[in-house]
Amino acid sequence: MTVAVAAPLRAARALAFAIPVALLGGAYVSQYAFGLHPCEMCWWQRYPHMFAIVFAALAFFWRPVRPLVAVAALGVLVSGLIGGFHAGVEYGWWEGMTACTSSPFAAGVDPMDAIMNAPLIRCDVAPWTLGGISLAGFNFLISTLGALAVFGLVARSLKVQP
């Protein structure tokens, strides 16, 4: 049974869950359906979303809800900030910190063959853009604005429900 909360906190909880589910789902669809393999910094953006999903899901069933939602929003914000850094690397605004290669290992595959046949995925090249905005740029925009909206709703819930 879902924990009952006031409307602003209910909206914050739903948003804190929906944003990382949608963005992580989109990342996996782009990877497995469209062949856009992630670079190292793409993976860095996925981990905070996974973290946020766990905390947002817990907020549906455990109390206190407000801190769980706030921690989930923090995870979404961290992913967005990593996305902003990654977008800057893609646009050439600054240099990245890694060699940026993908993980080639899969179950049942010879590791040497996997290494030799793995595609090299560079962090400084955007594999896809829409209107000049890369996937990392979209993650930055959606995650950062979404996290700020969740934080605003959590703050508003303080006035509604003690």
N, C-alpha and C positions, 0 to 999 in steps of 0.2 A: 504494500500500500504506500502511495506517495505521501510524503510529509506535506501537510497543508501550510501554506504561507500566504502573505499578502500579495496583491497583484504586482507591485514593482519587483519584488524578490522572485516571484514566479516567472516573470518575463526575463529577469536576469539569469535565472537558473536555466531556462530553456535556451536562451541565446548562448550562454557559456557552454552548453552541450552541443547545440546545432552548428556553431561556427567551426569548431575543430573537426566534427564529424564530416561536415560538407567539404572542408578544405583537404582533409586527409583522404576522404573518399575520392575527391577529384584528383589528388596526386596519384593514388593507386590506379584509377581509371586511365589517366594519361600515361602511366607507366606500362600497364599490362594490355590496354586496348589500343593505344596509339604509339607504343614503342618509345616514349620519351623517358629514357632511363635517367634516374637521379644521379647527380654528382654528390660529392661529399657534403657540400653545404646544403643541398636539398634535403639530405638525411637529417642534418642538424635541425632543420625547420620542422621535420616530422615529429621528432621526439617530444618537444614541449606540447604539441597537439595531443599526442598519446597521453601524456601526463594530465592535460586539461580534461580529456574525456573521462578519465578515471575519477577525478575529483568532482566534475559536474554530475556524473552518474551517481556518485555517493550522495550528493546533495538532494537527490530525489528521495532518498530512503533514510538518511541519518540527520540528526540534529547535532550541533547547530548548523543551519543551512548557510547562513550569511558568510562565515569564514570559508566554507568549502567552495562556494561560488566565487569568492574573491580570489582564492588560490587558483581555481580553474582559469579565471580571467587573467591572472598573472602569467600562467602558462601560455595562453593565447597571445598575450602581449609579447612575451619573450620570443615566440615563434615569429611574430610580425617584425620584431626588431632584427632578428637574424635574417629574415627575408629582405629587410631594407639594406642590411649590409651586403647580402648576396646580390641584390639588384645593383648596388653601387659598383660591385666587382664586375658584373656583366656589362654595365654601361661605361666601364673604364674610369670611373671617378676615383677609385683607389685600388690597390693591389690586394688580392686575396691572401690567406694565410697558409694554404695547403697546396699539394700537388693536384688535388681534386680528381681522383679516379674512383670508379664505381667498384663495388664488391662483386667479384666474378663467381663466387662459390654457390653451388646448388647441390641439393641432395643427390647422391648417386653419380656425381660427375667427378672425373679425375681432376684433382686440383691443378696439376700442371697444364692440362688441356684447357681448363677453365681460365687460367691466367693468360695463356697464350692467345686465346680466342676472345677474350673480354673486350668489349668496346671501351675506348678511352673517352670518358665523359669529363669535359672541362667545365669548371665553374665560371670561367670568364666569358663563356659564349652562351647566349640565351638560345635554347633549342626551339623556342616558339614564342611569338609575341602577338598581342592584339592591340592595335592602336599604339604601338611602340612600347607597350608595357609587357614585361616578361612575367612568367609564372611567379618568380620570386617577388616581383613588384606588386602583383596582385595579392600575394600573401601578405606583404607589408601593409597594403592599403586595407584589405578586408580584416586582417587580424588586429591591426592597431586600432582602427576605428571601432571594430566590434568589441574589443577589450575595454576601450574607453566608455562605450555605451553600457557595458555590463557594470563597470565601476560606478557610473552615474546612476544606474538603476539600484545598485546596492546602497549607495549613499542616500538615494531617495527613500529606500525602504526603511532607513533608520528613523525617518520622520513619521512614517506610517505605522510601523510596528516596533515596539521597544525591544 
